[in-house]
Amino acid sequence: MLSKEQNERLTRVGKGTPMGTMMRRYWHPIALSTELPEADGDPIVRKLLGEKFVLFRDTEGRVGIMDELCLHRGASMALGRVEDGGIRCIYHGWKFDVEGRLMETPNHADPRVLERLKATVYPVREQSGLVWTYLGPKDKVPPFRRFAFDEAAPSRRRAMRVNVKANYLQVWEGGTDTSHAGILHSNVTRPTWIKAEGAKVDEFAIKDMVNDAWDDMSPKLELENTGFGYHYVGIRQLGRDSGEVNVRLTPVFMPTGRIIQHPDFNATVFDTPMDDESTATFLVDASAVKDLSVEERLSRAGLSDSRFYEDHSFIASEETGYYQDRAAMKQNRSWSGLTGLTQEDSVVCLSMGPVFDRSTEHLVAADAGVVRLRQRLLDSLELSEAGQDPLGLHYEDMTRVMGFDRKLKADESWQDHASTHRRLYPAHHAED
């Protein structure tokens, strides 16, 4: 349980807040490359950490990110014309390039203004289907990080985003809570439920998600701090006499990331705060064994249903009852009355309200991963407030940060299988 004051510190991300200041020290994804599909195409507005920005792709294909309002008289640049190497405000025609340089001022003939004024723009990196930016101090730009998915062939990688009207922390906490996977997601994970009479099972679950380990709904959790944040394992029994356990390791990295291992691909997830009450979850899947498609991922996530997902946003709401199929629940055809992993996760997060008050909760041992997440966020926040670099800021190479899901002998050490994390991304001794 957190106090109300701690909850405020962790959930408020606007400019000038402690968490907002710390978050601005990192690079963040702000859009998918596909949201800017063509040179000189329409600009878009995106929110990040409580601020609004205009993104555009210029004639040469370069992406620019700038404050939404024109520095002249404050009209939205999202109304502007993207043409001939820049973006032009429709109000008075002032035109800017991706570096913020003022190119033309049709209503002001004095050329000196072109040298004197410059729009506020932000660093941009476009990689593996994501557009990234940095909002922090210009003299403290950290290295741009590479992840394992950056090394995958384009056909074996896919990127998507899901906007949810809930605070980033409750979305991120859901992703670090292994005990819910065999309960909330029973229809795609838990053998004893799937085998129940009348149960309706998603096709992909039969192929790759069902695992006897999910029948152990009270996993033992073990955790270790790392330089990037922490990792933890959920240890589940595989039958009384098997002599084996299932061990599932999840890395959790600052400021908003996690890696989830699936049988034939891994998902790197960034639960990026748009503002205090909305989150853009960016998912990048990568596989070593098969080509991937966004359409397949949408189906797996329960987002191919237009009642739930439109224009990158989760749109089912309390007013629609989240379209929960109560009849299917009563007939044991569905555990949750919902379909797909992301559909279920999003509905649960939305049901908590925009910003959950954690002073009211009652935690148990299965919540150890969530508790550690909060601790590491507070550790990073304290470093930031002391004028130091927050956790994991300077790891340029994150390609060796990986999860796993495997069977081990009951007396076998899982730490031996996580030695790369311990060697390349060690926690400072005082953090252990």
PEFENKA-V517358 format. One record per residue. N is the residue number from 1. RES is the residue in one letter. NEAR is the number of other C-alpha atoms within 12 Angstrom. D_LAST is the distance of its C-alpha to the last C-alpha in whole Angstrom. Layout:
BEGIN
n=N res=RES near=NEAR d_last=D_LAST
n=N res=RES near=NEAR d_last=D_LAST
END
This chain:
BEGIN
n=1 res=M near=22 d_last=22
n=2 res=L near=23 d_last=21
n=3 res=S near=16 d_last=24
n=4 res=K near=18 d_last=27
n=5 res=E near=14 d_last=25
n=6 res=Q near=21 d_last=22
n=7 res=N near=28 d_last=24
n=8 res=E near=25 d_last=26
n=9 res=R near=30 d_last=23
n=10 res=L near=43 d_last=21
n=11 res=T near=43 d_last=25
n=12 res=R near=33 d_last=27
n=13 res=V near=36 d_last=27
n=14 res=G near=29 d_last=30
n=15 res=K near=23 d_last=31
n=16 res=G near=18 d_last=30
n=17 res=T near=23 d_last=28
n=18 res=P near=30 d_last=24
n=19 res=M near=39 d_last=23
n=20 res=G near=33 d_last=26
n=21 res=T near=33 d_last=25
n=22 res=M near=41 d_last=22
n=23 res=M near=44 d_last=23
n=24 res=R near=39 d_last=26
n=25 res=R near=39 d_last=24
n=26 res=Y near=41 d_last=23
n=27 res=W near=41 d_last=26
n=28 res=H near=41 d_last=27
n=29 res=P near=45 d_last=30
n=30 res=I near=49 d_last=33
n=31 res=A near=45 d_last=35
n=32 res=L near=34 d_last=36
n=33 res=S near=31 d_last=39
n=34 res=T near=27 d_last=41
n=35 res=E near=27 d_last=42
n=36 res=L near=31 d_last=43
n=37 res=P near=22 d_last=45
n=38 res=E near=20 d_last=48
n=39 res=A near=26 d_last=49
n=40 res=D near=29 d_last=51
n=41 res=G near=28 d_last=50
n=42 res=D near=27 d_last=49
n=43 res=P near=35 d_last=46
n=44 res=I near=35 d_last=44
n=45 res=V near=28 d_last=42
n=46 res=R near=36 d_last=38
n=47 res=K near=33 d_last=36
n=48 res=L near=42 d_last=32
n=49 res=L near=43 d_last=30
n=50 res=G near=30 d_last=33
n=51 res=E near=25 d_last=35
n=52 res=K near=25 d_last=38
n=53 res=F near=33 d_last=39
n=54 res=V near=41 d_last=42
n=55 res=L near=48 d_last=41
n=56 res=F near=48 d_last=44
n=57 res=R near=36 d_last=45
n=58 res=D near=31 d_last=48
n=59 res=T near=22 d_last=51
n=60 res=E near=19 d_last=49
n=61 res=G near=23 d_last=46
n=62 res=R near=29 d_last=43
n=63 res=V near=46 d_last=41
n=64 res=G near=45 d_last=41
n=65 res=I near=46 d_last=39
n=66 res=M near=42 d_last=40
n=67 res=D near=32 d_last=41
n=68 res=E near=34 d_last=43
n=69 res=L near=29 d_last=46
n=70 res=C near=33 d_last=48
n=71 res=L near=28 d_last=48
n=72 res=H near=27 d_last=52
n=73 res=R near=15 d_last=52
n=74 res=G near=18 d_last=49
n=75 res=A near=21 d_last=51
n=76 res=S near=29 d_last=48
n=77 res=M near=39 d_last=48
n=78 res=A near=30 d_last=47
n=79 res=L near=25 d_last=51
n=80 res=G near=31 d_last=52
n=81 res=R near=30 d_last=53
n=82 res=V near=38 d_last=51
n=83 res=E near=28 d_last=54
n=84 res=D near=21 d_last=55
n=85 res=G near=29 d_last=51
n=86 res=G near=40 d_last=50
n=87 res=I near=46 d_last=50
n=88 res=R near=41 d_last=53
n=89 res=C near=36 d_last=53
n=90 res=I near=25 d_last=56
n=91 res=Y near=23 d_last=57
n=92 res=H near=23 d_last=58
n=93 res=G near=28 d_last=57
n=94 res=W near=38 d_last=54
n=95 res=K near=36 d_last=52
n=96 res=F near=38 d_last=49
n=97 res=D near=37 d_last=47
n=98 res=V near=37 d_last=44
n=99 res=E near=25 d_last=43
n=100 res=G near=32 d_last=44
n=101 res=R near=27 d_last=48
n=102 res=L near=32 d_last=51
n=103 res=M near=30 d_last=53
n=104 res=E near=29 d_last=56
n=105 res=T near=26 d_last=57
n=106 res=P near=19 d_last=61
n=107 res=N near=16 d_last=62
n=108 res=H near=15 d_last=61
n=109 res=A near=11 d_last=63
n=110 res=D near=12 d_last=62
n=111 res=P near=15 d_last=59
n=112 res=R near=14 d_last=57
n=113 res=V near=19 d_last=55
n=114 res=L near=22 d_last=54
n=115 res=E near=15 d_last=52
n=116 res=R near=13 d_last=51
n=117 res=L near=21 d_last=49
n=118 res=K near=25 d_last=46
n=119 res=A near=35 d_last=45
n=120 res=T near=26 d_last=41
n=121 res=V near=31 d_last=39
n=122 res=Y near=31 d_last=36
n=123 res=P near=33 d_last=34
n=124 res=V near=30 d_last=35
n=125 res=R near=27 d_last=34
n=126 res=E near=29 d_last=35
n=127 res=Q near=29 d_last=34
n=128 res=S near=34 d_last=34
n=129 res=G near=32 d_last=36
n=130 res=L near=34 d_last=33
n=131 res=V near=36 d_last=34
n=132 res=W near=33 d_last=31
n=133 res=T near=40 d_last=31
n=134 res=Y near=33 d_last=30
n=135 res=L near=38 d_last=30
n=136 res=G near=24 d_last=29
n=137 res=P near=17 d_last=30
n=138 res=K near=15 d_last=32
n=139 res=D near=9 d_last=31
n=140 res=K near=20 d_last=27
n=141 res=V near=23 d_last=28
n=142 res=P near=26 d_last=25
n=143 res=P near=20 d_last=25
n=144 res=F near=27 d_last=26
n=145 res=R near=32 d_last=24
n=146 res=R near=25 d_last=26
n=147 res=F near=30 d_last=25
n=148 res=A near=29 d_last=26
n=149 res=F near=36 d_last=29
n=150 res=D near=28 d_last=30
n=151 res=E near=22 d_last=31
n=152 res=A near=27 d_last=33
n=153 res=A near=19 d_last=37
n=154 res=P near=22 d_last=38
n=155 res=S near=22 d_last=40
n=156 res=R near=27 d_last=37
n=157 res=R near=33 d_last=35
n=158 res=R near=38 d_last=35
n=159 res=A near=40 d_last=34
n=160 res=M near=41 d_last=35
n=161 res=R near=40 d_last=34
n=162 res=V near=42 d_last=34
n=163 res=N near=42 d_last=35
n=164 res=V near=44 d_last=34
n=165 res=K near=35 d_last=35
n=166 res=A near=39 d_last=32
n=167 res=N near=41 d_last=29
n=168 res=Y near=45 d_last=26
n=169 res=L near=47 d_last=23
n=170 res=Q near=42 d_last=25
n=171 res=V near=45 d_last=26
n=172 res=W near=41 d_last=22
n=173 res=E near=36 d_last=21
n=174 res=G near=37 d_last=24
n=175 res=G near=40 d_last=23
n=176 res=T near=42 d_last=19
n=177 res=D near=40 d_last=21
n=178 res=T near=41 d_last=22
n=179 res=S near=36 d_last=24
n=180 res=H near=30 d_last=27
n=181 res=A near=35 d_last=28
n=182 res=G near=33 d_last=30
n=183 res=I near=29 d_last=31
n=184 res=L near=32 d_last=32
n=185 res=H near=39 d_last=33
n=186 res=S near=42 d_last=35
n=187 res=N near=44 d_last=38
n=188 res=V near=42 d_last=36
n=189 res=T near=37 d_last=33
n=190 res=R near=33 d_last=34
n=191 res=P near=27 d_last=37
n=192 res=T near=23 d_last=39
n=193 res=W near=30 d_last=39
n=194 res=I near=32 d_last=40
n=195 res=K near=22 d_last=43
n=196 res=A near=18 d_last=44
n=197 res=E near=14 d_last=48
n=198 res=G near=17 d_last=48
n=199 res=A near=25 d_last=45
n=200 res=K near=26 d_last=45
n=201 res=V near=32 d_last=42
n=202 res=D near=27 d_last=42
n=203 res=E near=19 d_last=43
n=204 res=F near=25 d_last=40
n=205 res=A near=27 d_last=38
n=206 res=I near=20 d_last=40
n=207 res=K near=16 d_last=39
n=208 res=D near=19 d_last=36
n=209 res=M near=32 d_last=34
n=210 res=V near=29 d_last=35
n=211 res=N near=36 d_last=33
n=212 res=D near=29 d_last=33
n=213 res=A near=36 d_last=29
n=214 res=W near=38 d_last=30
n=215 res=D near=31 d_last=32
n=216 res=D near=30 d_last=29
n=217 res=M near=31 d_last=28
n=218 res=S near=24 d_last=25
n=219 res=P near=33 d_last=23
n=220 res=K near=27 d_last=20
n=221 res=L near=32 d_last=16
n=222 res=E near=27 d_last=13
n=223 res=L near=32 d_last=10
n=224 res=E near=34 d_last=7
n=225 res=N near=35 d_last=6
n=226 res=T near=36 d_last=8
n=227 res=G near=36 d_last=10
n=228 res=F near=41 d_last=13
n=229 res=G near=42 d_last=11
n=230 res=Y near=48 d_last=10
n=231 res=H near=45 d_last=12
n=232 res=Y near=43 d_last=13
n=233 res=V near=39 d_last=16
n=234 res=G near=41 d_last=19
n=235 res=I near=38 d_last=21
n=236 res=R near=37 d_last=25
n=237 res=Q near=28 d_last=27
n=238 res=L near=25 d_last=30
n=239 res=G near=17 d_last=33
n=240 res=R near=12 d_last=33
n=241 res=D near=10 d_last=35
n=242 res=S near=16 d_last=33
n=243 res=G near=16 d_last=31
n=244 res=E near=22 d_last=28
n=245 res=V near=32 d_last=26
n=246 res=N near=33 d_last=25
n=247 res=V near=38 d_last=22
n=248 res=R near=42 d_last=21
n=249 res=L near=40 d_last=18
n=250 res=T near=41 d_last=18
n=251 res=P near=47 d_last=16
n=252 res=V near=46 d_last=16
n=253 res=F near=45 d_last=16
n=254 res=M near=45 d_last=17
n=255 res=P near=42 d_last=19
n=256 res=T near=46 d_last=21
n=257 res=G near=44 d_last=20
n=258 res=R near=43 d_last=20
n=259 res=I near=42 d_last=21
n=260 res=I near=37 d_last=24
n=261 res=Q near=31 d_last=25
n=262 res=H near=30 d_last=29
n=263 res=P near=26 d_last=31
n=264 res=D near=22 d_last=33
n=265 res=F near=32 d_last=31
n=266 res=N near=36 d_last=27
n=267 res=A near=37 d_last=27
n=268 res=T near=41 d_last=25
n=269 res=V near=41 d_last=25
n=270 res=F near=42 d_last=25
n=271 res=D near=43 d_last=25
n=272 res=T near=49 d_last=27
n=273 res=P near=44 d_last=28
n=274 res=M near=40 d_last=32
n=275 res=D near=34 d_last=32
n=276 res=D near=36 d_last=31
n=277 res=E near=32 d_last=33
n=278 res=S near=37 d_last=33
n=279 res=T near=42 d_last=30
n=280 res=A near=40 d_last=31
n=281 res=T near=45 d_last=29
n=282 res=F near=42 d_last=30
n=283 res=L near=39 d_last=30
n=284 res=V near=42 d_last=30
n=285 res=D near=43 d_last=31
n=286 res=A near=40 d_last=31
n=287 res=S near=28 d_last=33
n=288 res=A near=21 d_last=33
n=289 res=V near=15 d_last=36
n=290 res=K near=19 d_last=38
n=291 res=D near=20 d_last=40
n=292 res=L near=28 d_last=38
n=293 res=S near=22 d_last=40
n=294 res=V near=26 d_last=39
n=295 res=E near=16 d_last=42
n=296 res=E near=20 d_last=40
n=297 res=R near=30 d_last=37
n=298 res=L near=31 d_last=39
n=299 res=S near=24 d_last=41
n=300 res=R near=32 d_last=37
n=301 res=A near=32 d_last=36
n=302 res=G near=33 d_last=39
n=303 res=L near=36 d_last=40
n=304 res=S near=24 d_last=43
n=305 res=D near=22 d_last=45
n=306 res=S near=18 d_last=46
n=307 res=R near=22 d_last=46
n=308 res=F near=35 d_last=42
n=309 res=Y near=28 d_last=41
n=310 res=E near=18 d_last=43
n=311 res=D near=19 d_last=43
n=312 res=H near=28 d_last=39
n=313 res=S near=28 d_last=39
n=314 res=F near=36 d_last=38
n=315 res=I near=27 d_last=41
n=316 res=A near=31 d_last=42
n=317 res=S near=27 d_last=42
n=318 res=E near=20 d_last=42
n=319 res=E near=11 d_last=46
n=320 res=T near=13 d_last=46
n=321 res=G near=19 d_last=44
n=322 res=Y near=28 d_last=42
n=323 res=Y near=24 d_last=45
n=324 res=Q near=26 d_last=43
n=325 res=D near=19 d_last=46
n=326 res=R near=17 d_last=46
n=327 res=A near=15 d_last=49
n=328 res=A near=21 d_last=47
n=329 res=M near=20 d_last=44
n=330 res=K near=15 d_last=47
n=331 res=Q near=17 d_last=49
n=332 res=N near=23 d_last=45
n=333 res=R near=26 d_last=46
n=334 res=S near=34 d_last=42
n=335 res=W near=34 d_last=39
n=336 res=S near=34 d_last=38
n=337 res=G near=29 d_last=42
n=338 res=L near=39 d_last=40
n=339 res=T near=41 d_last=40
n=340 res=G near=37 d_last=37
n=341 res=L near=34 d_last=33
n=342 res=T near=41 d_last=33
n=343 res=Q near=40 d_last=36
n=344 res=E near=37 d_last=34
n=345 res=D near=37 d_last=31
n=346 res=S near=46 d_last=33
n=347 res=V near=39 d_last=35
n=348 res=V near=33 d_last=32
n=349 res=C near=35 d_last=31
n=350 res=L near=34 d_last=34
n=351 res=S near=24 d_last=35
n=352 res=M near=25 d_last=32
n=353 res=G near=24 d_last=34
n=354 res=P near=28 d_last=33
n=355 res=V near=29 d_last=30
n=356 res=F near=31 d_last=29
n=357 res=D near=24 d_last=28
n=358 res=R near=27 d_last=25
n=359 res=S near=16 d_last=26
n=360 res=T near=13 d_last=29
n=361 res=E near=16 d_last=26
n=362 res=H near=13 d_last=26
n=363 res=L near=16 d_last=22
n=364 res=V near=17 d_last=22
n=365 res=A near=19 d_last=19
n=366 res=A near=28 d_last=21
n=367 res=D near=30 d_last=19
n=368 res=A near=30 d_last=15
n=369 res=G near=40 d_last=15
n=370 res=V near=35 d_last=17
n=371 res=V near=30 d_last=15
n=372 res=R near=33 d_last=12
n=373 res=L near=40 d_last=14
n=374 res=R near=35 d_last=15
n=375 res=Q near=26 d_last=12
n=376 res=R near=35 d_last=11
n=377 res=L near=39 d_last=15
n=378 res=L near=31 d_last=15
n=379 res=D near=34 d_last=12
n=380 res=S near=38 d_last=14
n=381 res=L near=33 d_last=17
n=382 res=E near=22 d_last=16
n=383 res=L near=23 d_last=16
n=384 res=S near=25 d_last=19
n=385 res=E near=22 d_last=21
n=386 res=A near=14 d_last=20
n=387 res=G near=15 d_last=21
n=388 res=Q near=18 d_last=19
n=389 res=D near=27 d_last=18
n=390 res=P near=35 d_last=16
n=391 res=L near=38 d_last=13
n=392 res=G near=40 d_last=15
n=393 res=L near=33 d_last=18
n=394 res=H near=24 d_last=19
n=395 res=Y near=29 d_last=19
n=396 res=E near=22 d_last=22
n=397 res=D near=22 d_last=22
n=398 res=M near=33 d_last=21
n=399 res=T near=23 d_last=23
n=400 res=R near=26 d_last=21
n=401 res=V near=43 d_last=19
n=402 res=M near=38 d_last=20
n=403 res=G near=36 d_last=20
n=404 res=F near=31 d_last=22
n=405 res=D near=34 d_last=24
n=406 res=R near=27 d_last=25
n=407 res=K near=27 d_last=27
n=408 res=L near=25 d_last=25
n=409 res=K near=19 d_last=26
n=410 res=A near=21 d_last=25
n=411 res=D near=14 d_last=23
n=412 res=E near=17 d_last=22
n=413 res=S near=18 d_last=18
n=414 res=W near=30 d_last=18
n=415 res=Q near=23 d_last=15
n=416 res=D near=12 d_last=18
n=417 res=H near=22 d_last=19
n=418 res=A near=32 d_last=16
n=419 res=S near=20 d_last=16
n=420 res=T near=21 d_last=17
n=421 res=H near=33 d_last=14
n=422 res=R near=27 d_last=12
n=423 res=R near=17 d_last=14
n=424 res=L near=20 d_last=16
n=425 res=Y near=32 d_last=13
n=426 res=P near=26 d_last=10
n=427 res=A near=23 d_last=7
n=428 res=H near=19 d_last=7
n=429 res=H near=11 d_last=6
n=430 res=A near=10 d_last=6
n=431 res=E near=21 d_last=4
n=432 res=D near=18 d_last=0
END
